[in-house]
Amino acid sequence: MIVKTRAVVLREIKYRDQSKICLLLTREFGQVSVILKAVRNPKNRMSGLFSAGNIVDAVIYRRSTRDIQLASDASLVLSPLSLEPDLERFAMLYRILDLARHSSGPDEKNIPLFTLLSSAIERLCGTSEGFQAILARFLLRLVGVLGFEPSIDRCVFSREKIEPSIDARGLRELHFVHDPGGFALPGTQTSFDSRLQPVPVEQYRILRSISANGTPDADPADLSAICDLLQDYCSTHLERMPHRKHLDIVSRLVSS
């Protein structure tokens, strides 16, 4: 069956002389591995289209009995690589692509994840918002899409509203709890098994602003710490999600 779908190129691997195997996150079918024959030949009309981070409209010859499909045509929608080279932009792009790659499996349609990834790439390409803020926003939305959104406004243990408690108690630090996910007020821990990570109140407020669709004017060091916190939290939960079959197949083909 020949299908057309919008897709983000998550990963590209050289295959044999002039071909490629690419992992796509498609809007209609979730993750799909495709082979592009002779696409590394500069004369091929699809040369350069299937680069990591590109958004394309792809035509795929799809069979349910095959693990790797054939991409027969495509047109470019957006390419972060066409912009002026920026190492920070590329670093954020590849972190986002890697997270998306590990957040879904083959043939698992997930329109919210696809929309989130596409939006993040568009922001990286055309917004004045800082790259760290884009990554933090992506991570926060990602954990929500995957079903483990952290509690931000209320303490995960006492269910008290956090912001009024900060002012009333003069707090300078909160705790982030990885399981269950969210922030906790000091002294409210109910389980000794809970993993607590101290977070300055200033960073908590930046994260709260991002969760409310704000664009905070934050110190880059604070945004970096927030990104590391959210990525750690995300990675902890992704380890429980077995989406590896398609990656194993690609690895075997490349090594053969």
N, C-alpha and C positions, 0 to 999 in steps of 0.2 A: 504494500500500500504506500502510495506517495503522499506525504503530508508536508504542510508548511507550518512553521512555528517560529516565534521569536525566541531567541536563545542568547545566553551569556556564555562565553567561552571561559571555562574554569581552568582548563589545563591543556597543554599541547605537548605532544611527544613525537619526535622524529621516528619515522618507520620506514625501514628499507632505504632505497636510494632517494626517492623524491616525494614520498608520501608522508602523511601525518595521521596520528590517532589523537582525537580531541575528546575531552570530556565537556559536555555542554549541560547547563541547567536550562531546560526549556520551559516555556510557560504551559504547554499543553501536556507534557509527558514526564516532567521531573528530569532527573539526570539521565542523559543518553550518551553513550560512547559512540563516536562516529569515526569512520575512516575516510580520508580525503586523498584520493589517488592522484599522484603527480602534482600535488598542490604546491610543493616547494620549487617547482619550475617557475621562474619569473614570468614566463609566457602564459601560464595558467590563469584564467580569468578570476579564479578565487585566491590567487596568491596574496598573502598578507591579510586576508579577511578573518581567518581563524587564528588570531593571536589572543593570548590570555587577556581577559578584560574587555574584549570587544563585544558589543551587542550587535547581533545579526538577525536577519530574517532568513532562515535556512530551509531548504527543500531537502527532505530526507526520505530515502527509500527504506521504509521500515517494515521489518518482519518480526513477529513475536518469537520466532524460533531462533533468532540470532542475538548474540550478546553484543555485537558491534554492528551498527547500522552503516549504511552508505549515504554520505551527504553528496548530493548531485549538483546543488546550486545554492547560491546565497547572495544577499546584498547587505551592505554595511549600514547600520543604523547609527552607531556611535563608537568612537574609538578613543580611549584615554591616551593611547600611544601616539596619536596624531598631534597632540599638544606639545608645547615647548617642554623639553625634558626637565623633570623635577624629581629628584631622588626621593623626597618626602612623599610626594603624590604616589609614586610607584610603590613605595614601601607600604603605604596605607592600602593601596589597591590589592597587593598580593596577600596582605593579611586578611582582607575582606573576602577575597576569592577562596582562600584556604578554609576560612570558617564556613562559608557557604558549601564548599565541597564536602565537608565533614558533617553537615547538618541535614543531609537528605541522602536517600538511596536511589537505586535505579528504578525507573518506572513508578516513582512516588510523586504524583502531581501535587504541587504545593504552590498555589498562586500567590499567597501572602509572602512566602520566602522569595519567589521570583521577583515580585514587585518591590520588595525591600532591597534586594541586591541591585536591581536596575536603578532604583532611586538613588542608592548610595554612589553608584558609578556616575550617574548624571551630576550629582553634587560635586564629586571629585573633578569633573570636567568643567563645570560652569558656575560655581558659586564662589562668593567671597568668604564663605565660612571656612575657618581653619580646618586643616586635614584631621587633626586630633579630635576635634569636636565631631566631625563626620563619622569617624571610627567609633567614638563613644556612643553616638546616637544609633549607629548600626548595631552595635553590640547589645544595647539596651532593648531595641526593637526585636532583635534576633531571639533573645531568650524568651520574649513574650510570644513570638510566633511558634517557638518550639514547646511552649507550655510550661515553662518554669520561670515566669516573670517574678522578680523579687519584690517583696513588700517594701515600699519606700516611705509612705506617709505614716504608717503605723508600726509600732514595735512588734516584731514577729512573736515575742513571748507574751507580753502583757496586753497587746493590742491598744496601748495608749497612743495618742497622736504625738508624733515625734517633735514637730516644730514648736508647739507650745511648751513642751517639756524642756527643750533646749534653753529657751529663754527663762523659764521658771527656775531651772536648776543651775543656770550658768554653765552649761556643758561646753567643753571644748573638743570632745571626742565621743564618737559613737562606735558601735561594733557592727561589722558586717558578718552575717551568719550564712555560711554556704549551704547548709541543709538543716532546717528549711531556709529558703533563700530570702534575704532581706536584711533590714537594719534592726538593731536592738538597742535599747537604752541600757546604759551601764547598770549592773546589779539586778537585771531581770532574767538572766539565764536560768532555764529550767532543766536543762540536760547537760551533763558533763561531757557528752559525746559530741556536742555541737562545736563546729570549728568557727572560732571567732577571729576576726581580723580588725584591728583598730583603724578607724577612718576619721580624720579631722572633720570637724563640723563644716568648715569651709568647703571641703571636697564633697561632703554630703549635699550641701546646698547647690553646688554646681550640678551634681547628678540629678537632683530634684528638678532643677530648672530645665535640664535636657529632657527629662521625662514628661514635662509639661509643654514640650515643643518650643522651649525658649532657646535662644542662642547666646549663652553667657560669655561675657568678656572675661575669660579666665586665664590664669597663669598657665603657660604650656606645661610646666612641671606638674601642676595639679591635674590637668587633663590627661597627661601621660599616666599618672598614678591611677586615675579613674579607669582608663582603658585597660591597664594591667589587671586591675581588680575584676572588671567585668569579663575580660578574656579568661582569667583564671576560673571564675565562676562558670562561665560557659563551657570551658574545657572539662571541668569536673562532671558536668551533666552529659556532655557529648560522649564521654567514655562509656556511658551506659547504652548508647544507641549504635547497634551493629550495622553499619552501612559500609561494608568493605568488599562485597563480592565484585562489583564493577572495577574497583581498583586492582584487585588480584588478577582479574582477567587481562586487563591492560598490561600489567607488569609481566605476566607470562608471555604475552605476544611480543613485547619489546625485547625480552631476553632470549627469545627463541631464534 
